[in-house]
């Protein structure tokens, strides 16, 4: 991307270094803005995940399950370490208590 700014500076300023430096700096600022936006979106997603995990833990406790095991299972499913079919098979073999 900065190479485009240099090319534009050369065309506008007849190859002057001052215009090229300005456009290069402007490109850096734009890249920093985009990176800051991506970081903010990632932080928001992490916060939503934390809220979801807190709710999942609460529901697991209400159901009489170990919250840590439930969260670990959710994370494996989310990260594609197990498939939904694997979960159904395990549930079919699980002992029914209660």
Long-range contacts (C-beta under 8 A, 24 or more apart in sequence): 1-27, 1-30, 1-31, 2-27, 2-28, 64-98
